[in-house]
Amino acid sequence: MSRPLRFPYPHAVHHVTLRCCNREFLPTEPSFELFRTVLQETRAKFPLSPYNYCLMTNHVHLLFKEGNDDTLSKAMHWRGTTFTRRFNGATGRRGHV
């Protein structure tokens, strides 16, 4: 089932959840630190203001406020591909995280 359509408007607040593929776990502190680093880079690159986040071993909760533009999907795409490439490079994995 697909997610409902998001109605973009300036300064919208969004709750974003991200889950690992195949219910895998990322229980190591280096993977959490990498995620936090990429999240900071996403924040610097896109007009998003994170309110809070919760890193868990197999999923993440993010609470963001957008800027004037609807850039959430672009920002989450950039964050996802950047984290995956760096994580796979560091661990010798391939494919989706």
C-alpha positions in Angstrom: 0.0 0.0 0.0 1.4 3.4 -1.0 1.5 6.3 1.4 -1.2 9.1 1.1 -0.3 12.1 -1.0 1.5 14.9 0.9 0.0 18.3 0.5 3.0 20.7 0.3 2.8 24.2 1.8 5.4 26.6 3.2 6.7 25.8 6.7 4.8 22.4 6.9 5.9 20.0 9.6 6.3 16.4 8.6 6.9 13.1 10.5 9.1 10.9 8.4 9.9 7.3 9.2 12.6 5.3 7.6 13.0 1.5 7.9 15.8 -0.9 7.0 15.2 -3.3 4.2 14.3 -6.9 5.1 13.8 -5.9 8.7 17.6 -5.8 9.1 19.2 -4.1 12.1 22.0 -1.5 12.2 22.9 -1.8 15.9 26.4 -0.4 15.7 27.3 3.1 16.9 29.4 3.9 13.8 26.3 3.4 11.6 24.3 5.7 13.9 27.1 8.3 13.8 27.2 8.1 10.0 23.4 8.7 9.9 23.7 11.7 12.2 26.5 13.1 10.0 24.5 12.7 6.8 21.5 14.2 8.6 23.5 17.3 9.4 24.7 17.6 5.8 21.1 17.3 4.6 20.2 20.1 7.0 22.9 22.3 5.6 22.1 21.5 1.9 18.3 21.9 2.1 15.9 24.4 3.8 14.7 22.0 6.5 14.6 22.5 10.2 14.7 19.3 12.2 12.7 19.4 15.4 13.7 16.0 16.7 14.8 12.5 15.6 14.8 9.1 17.1 17.4 6.5 15.9 16.4 2.9 16.6 18.1 -0.3 15.6 15.9 -1.0 12.6 14.1 2.3 11.9 14.3 6.1 12.3 11.7 8.8 13.1 12.4 12.3 11.9 10.3 15.4 12.5 11.1 18.2 10.1 9.7 21.7 9.3 10.1 22.7 5.7 11.2 26.1 4.4 9.4 28.0 1.8 9.8 25.3 -0.9 8.5 21.7 -1.1 12.0 20.2 -0.8 11.3 17.3 1.6 11.2 14.6 -1.1 14.5 15.9 -2.7 16.1 16.1 0.7 15.1 12.6 1.8 16.2 11.2 -1.5 19.6 12.9 -1.2 19.9 11.7 2.4 19.0 8.2 1.6 21.3 7.7 -1.4 24.2 9.5 0.4 23.8 7.4 3.6 23.5 4.2 1.6 26.6 4.8 -0.5 28.7 5.7 2.5 27.4 2.8 4.6 27.9 0.3 1.9 31.4 1.6 1.2 32.3 1.3 4.8 30.9 -2.1 5.4 31.5 -3.8 2.0 27.8 -4.2 1.3 25.9 -3.7 -1.9 22.3 -2.7 -2.5 19.6 -1.0 -0.4 20.0 -0.4 3.3 
